[in-house]
């Protein structure tokens, strides 16, 4: 997409534009947000999610598995308590496994 849907107030949409990947539902409302944290600060992504917590959406941090401990340390801070249970950590490796399963299923369905 060149532009994301205008799903809320301009300020909120502008903040959402800084998210790496957004999945929208059929009504053009965000259903999931994904931040890819290869070398950047996980806390900044969690602050974005904190600001978007009023949406009924899932939040994901995607990174190398070795950064899971850092994620757990930051998400455990009291400031993030309102979103702690909604933010999930996914490693690159876990996503590759999911992708592989979906790809294989699509190949099998095509036969």
N, C-alpha and C positions, 0 to 999 in steps of 0.2 A: 504494500500500500504506500502511496505517496504521502497520504495524510491519514491520521486515525480518525475514527468517528467522533463527532462532537457529543459525547455521551453524558456530559455534565457541564458545570461552569467552566469558563475559559481557563481560570487559574488551575483547576483540577486537571483538565485535559492537558494543559501545558506541562504540568508535573508528570503526568502519565507518559508523555512523549519521551521522557528521559529513560523510560524502562526499555530494556533490550528487546523483549518479546511480549506481546499482549495477545491473548486469545479472546475473541469476542463471540458471544452467543448469537443466535438468530435475530435478536432484537438490538444488536449492535452495542450491547453492554459488556464490559470486560468480565470474563469468567475465570481468567487466570493471568497472572503476571510472572514473568521469568527474568531474573537478573543473572547474567553470566559473570561470575567473579573469578577471573583467571589470575589477575594480579592486583585488582583494585580493592578498595576498602569495603568489606561486607557491611559494616555499620551504615554506610551511606545508603545502601540498598534497603536496609531495614528501616531507615528513616523515611524513605519513599513509601514503603509499605505501611508504615504507621499512618502516614497522611492519607492513604487510600483504604484504610481499614473499614470504612463505612460501606464499601461495595461488597456484595456477596461473591467474592472471588477468592481463588486459591493463590497463594504466594509461594514462589520457589526461588531458592538460591541454587544455582548450578555451578559446580566447581570441581577441582581435583579432590579426591577422597581425603587427601592429607589435610585439607582445610576444614574438615568437619569439626574438629576440636575447636578451632577458632570460631566457627559459626556457633557452636554450642555455648562457648564462653560469652559471646556478645549477646545472643538471643536470651540468655539467662539474666541479663541485667534488668533491674526492676522497671526501667523506662519502657521496655518492650513487652512487659507482662500482658497488655491487652491483645497483642498479636502472636504471642509465643506459640500457641497451639495451632495457629493457621499457617505459619511459615514452615515449609518443608525443605530439607537439604537433599539435593540429588547430585550424585557424583557423575562425572562424564561417563565413567564405566557403566553405571546403572542405566543411564540413558541409552548407551550403545546396546545393552542387552534388550531393553524394551524395543528399540528400533529394529533390531535383528528379528525379534519375535513377530513384530507387526509385518515386516518385510516378507518373512517366510510365509506368514498367513496369507498375505496378498498374492504371493506367487502360487500358493496352493489353491486359492480361490479362483485364480485365472485359468487353472487347468480344467 
